[in-house]
Amino acid sequence: MHRSTREIRLAEALVESADTLVDDFEAAHYLPRVADHCVRLLGARAAGFMLIDEGGTVSLTASDAHREVALDLLRAQRGGGPCLDSYGSGRPVSPVSIGAAPTAARWPEFTERALAHGIVGTFAVPVRRHERLLGALNVFVAALPAEAAPPGDTASGDGTELRLAQLIADCTALGLRNHDTYVQCRTLAGQLQQALSSRVRIEQAKGMLAERWNTAADHAFVAMRQYARRRQLPLDRVAQAVIDRVADDAELRREAGRGDGEPRA
């Protein structure tokens, strides 16, 4: 691949993998696009992610390019394979020749399935953010990268393909973790906004009742609180009913008269 073309494709891959701070983000759509960038950038047949959450649940996602091939090879790693090796060690698995005897002995089921699909080489890199391992990215090739030396199973070249894959995996991990943080922040912001809006409604309703009854605001608040507790309703809902003028004013007044012996808010 011409150098400038590869640089452009790498830039596209990194931008795609970092673009996760959006409300409509879905990993099921995001990860295949990133895997497709790997296929184009690395001249691979297919690529896929094996992600493992903190509870040990495994999820598999493949490139749209030769999707079924990638998924089959990811599933074939139940008994061992490049993804599990990379995830287990936290280190890359250098390009290996599928037909080499050491590879067949190392991952028999995976090797059989790979050869059946015409895959002759593979490598994998961990997907992680700092010390948090999320899974592994597996690349499947129909022609070995220059750094793989068949029939051996270790890299002998400059490792460019492996480094590029690791760069994309690192950026993917960053994108996934950033989205998790984004969701947490949006959720917290929503909860705080809801709490603030609720408090505003309660204060507004308290003031309306105090003015209507010509009484202290604390007295009006006690009435709403007692009304809400006796009917097992959220205080915010009672406040909204007061604001909308649909609350039973006579019942509220009776609650105010009963009192509850608690400090006035």
C-alpha positions in Angstrom: 0.0 0.0 0.0 1.3 3.5 -0.9 2.5 5.2 2.3 0.2 8.2 2.0 -2.8 5.9 1.4 -2.0 3.9 4.5 -1.6 7.1 6.6 -5.0 8.3 5.5 -6.6 5.0 6.3 -5.0 4.9 9.7 -6.3 8.4 10.4 -9.8 7.3 9.4 -9.5 4.3 11.6 -8.4 6.4 14.6 -11.2 9.0 14.1 -13.8 6.3 13.8 -12.6 4.4 16.9 -12.6 7.7 19.0 -16.0 8.8 17.9 -18.0 7.5 20.8 -19.2 10.6 22.7 -22.7 10.5 21.2 -26.1 9.6 22.6 -27.0 7.1 19.9 -23.7 5.1 20.3 -24.1 1.3 19.9 -21.2 -1.0 20.2 -22.9 -3.5 17.8 -22.5 -0.9 15.1 -19.3 0.7 16.2 -17.0 -2.3 16.6 -17.7 -3.8 13.1 -16.8 -0.4 11.5 -13.5 -0.4 13.4 -12.8 -4.0 12.4 -13.4 -3.1 8.8 -10.8 -0.3 9.1 -8.4 -3.0 10.3 -9.2 -5.1 7.3 -8.5 -2.3 4.8 -5.5 -0.9 6.7 -3.8 -4.2 7.2 -4.8 -5.9 4.0 -6.5 -8.7 5.9 -9.3 -11.1 5.0 -11.3 -10.3 8.1 -11.0 -9.1 11.7 -13.0 -9.3 14.9 -13.2 -8.4 18.6 -13.6 -10.7 21.5 -14.6 -8.6 24.5 -14.9 -10.0 28.0 -16.7 -8.0 30.7 -16.0 -8.0 34.4 -18.5 -10.8 34.9 -16.7 -13.0 32.4 -19.3 -12.7 29.7 -17.8 -13.0 26.2 -19.1 -11.0 23.3 -17.9 -11.4 19.7 -18.1 -8.8 17.0 -16.7 -9.2 13.5 -15.9 -7.0 10.5 -18.6 -6.7 7.8 -15.9 -8.0 5.5 -16.2 -11.8 5.6 -18.2 -11.5 8.8 -19.2 -15.2 9.0 -15.6 -16.3 8.6 -14.4 -14.0 11.4 -17.3 -15.1 13.7 -16.6 -18.7 13.1 -12.9 -18.3 13.9 -13.7 -16.3 17.1 -16.1 -19.0 18.2 -13.5 -21.7 17.4 -11.2 -20.2 20.2 -13.2 -21.7 23.0 -10.4 -24.2 23.5 -7.6 -21.7 22.8 -6.6 -19.2 20.2 -4.9 -15.9 19.6 -7.6 -13.8 21.2 -7.6 -15.8 24.4 -3.8 -15.9 24.5 -3.6 -12.1 24.0 -6.3 -11.5 26.6 -4.8 -13.9 29.1 -1.3 -12.4 28.8 -2.2 -8.8 28.2 0.4 -8.9 25.3 0.2 -9.1 21.5 0.3 -12.5 19.8 2.7 -11.9 16.9 1.8 -13.0 13.3 1.9 -16.8 13.0 1.5 -19.2 10.1 -1.6 -21.2 10.5 -0.1 -24.2 8.7 2.9 -24.4 11.0 3.1 -27.4 13.3 3.5 -25.4 16.5 0.4 -23.4 15.7 -1.7 -26.6 15.1 -0.5 -28.0 18.4 -1.2 -24.8 20.2 -4.7 -24.2 18.9 -6.0 -27.4 17.1 -9.7 -26.4 16.8 -8.9 -22.9 15.7 -6.2 -24.1 13.2 -8.6 -26.5 11.6 -11.3 -23.9 11.1 -8.9 -21.3 9.9 -7.4 -23.6 7.2 -11.0 -24.5 6.1 -11.6 -20.8 5.5 -8.3 -20.3 3.6 -6.8 -18.3 6.4 -3.0 -18.7 6.4 -2.0 -16.3 9.1 -3.3 -14.5 12.2 -2.3 -12.2 14.9 -4.0 -10.6 17.9 -3.5 -7.6 20.2 -5.1 -6.8 23.6 -7.9 -4.2 23.9 -7.2 -2.4 27.1 -7.2 1.0 28.7 -4.3 1.4 31.1 -4.5 -1.8 33.3 -8.1 -2.6 32.5 -8.3 -5.4 29.9 -11.4 -5.4 27.8 -10.6 -8.2 25.4 -8.6 -8.7 22.2 -8.6 -7.7 18.5 -7.9 -10.6 16.1 -6.8 -10.2 12.5 -7.1 -13.0 10.0 -5.1 -12.9 6.8 -5.0 -14.9 3.6 -1.3 -13.9 3.0 1.1 -13.6 5.9 2.5 -10.1 6.7 6.1 -9.6 5.9 7.1 -9.9 9.6 5.7 -13.4 9.9 8.2 -16.1 8.9 6.5 -19.4 8.0 6.8 -22.1 9.2 7.7 -20.4 12.6 5.3 -18.7 14.9 7.1 -15.6 15.9 7.5 -12.3 14.2 10.9 -11.6 12.6 10.3 -8.3 10.8 9.8 -4.8 12.0 6.3 -5.6 13.4 4.5 -2.8 11.6 1.2 -4.7 11.1 1.2 -5.6 14.8 1.9 -2.1 15.9 -0.9 -0.7 13.7 -3.3 -3.2 15.1 -2.3 -2.3 18.6 -2.8 1.4 17.9 -6.3 0.8 16.7 -7.1 -1.5 19.6 -5.8 1.1 22.1 -7.9 3.8 20.5 -10.9 1.5 20.6 -10.4 0.8 24.3 -10.2 4.5 24.9 -13.4 5.1 22.9 -15.3 2.4 24.8 -14.2 3.6 28.2 -14.9 7.2 27.3 -18.4 6.3 26.2 -19.0 4.5 29.5 -17.8 7.7 31.4 -20.0 9.8 29.1 -23.1 7.7 29.9 -22.4 7.9 33.6 -22.0 11.7 33.5 -25.2 12.1 31.4 -27.1 9.9 33.8 -25.8 11.8 36.9 -26.6 15.1 35.2 -30.1 13.9 34.5 -30.6 12.8 38.1 -29.3 16.1 39.4 -31.6 18.0 37.0 -34.5 15.9 38.0 -33.8 16.5 41.7 -33.4 20.2 41.2 -36.7 20.4 39.2 -38.5 18.4 41.9 -37.2 20.8 44.6 -38.3 23.8 42.5 -41.8 22.3 42.1 -42.1 21.6 45.8 -41.0 25.1 46.8 -43.4 26.6 44.3 -46.3 24.5 45.6 -45.4 25.3 49.2 -45.5 29.0 48.4 -48.8 28.7 46.5 -50.5 26.9 49.5 -49.0 29.4 52.0 -50.4 32.3 50.1 -53.8 30.6 49.5 -54.2 29.7 53.1 -52.5 32.8 54.5 -50.2 30.6 56.6 -46.5 29.9 57.0 -44.7 28.0 54.2 -43.5 25.4 56.7 -47.2 24.7 57.5 -48.0 24.2 53.9 -45.1 21.9 53.4 -46.2 19.7 56.3 -49.6 19.4 54.7 -48.2 18.3 51.4 -45.8 15.8 53.2 -48.6 14.3 55.2 -50.9 14.1 52.2 -48.2 12.3 50.2 -47.3 9.8 53.0 -50.9 8.9 53.8 -51.6 8.2 50.1 -48.2 6.7 49.4 -47.5 9.3 46.7 -44.2 11.0 45.8 -44.0 14.4 47.3 -43.1 15.8 43.9 -46.3 14.4 42.4 -48.4 16.1 45.1 -46.5 19.4 44.5 -47.3 19.2 40.8 -51.0 18.5 41.6 -51.0 21.7 43.7 -49.4 23.7 41.0 -51.9 22.3 38.4 -54.7 23.1 40.9 -56.0 19.5 40.8 -55.1 18.6 44.4 -57.9 18.2 47.0 -57.5 21.5 48.9 -59.8 20.4 51.7 -57.8 17.2 52.3 -54.6 19.1 52.3 -55.9 21.5 54.9 -57.0 18.5 57.1 -53.5 17.0 56.8 -52.0 20.3 57.9 -54.3 20.3 60.9 -53.3 16.7 61.9 -49.5 17.5 61.9 -46.9 14.7 62.4 -44.7 16.0 65.2 -41.7 16.2 62.9 -39.6 19.3 62.5 -40.9 21.7 59.9 -38.8 21.8 56.6 
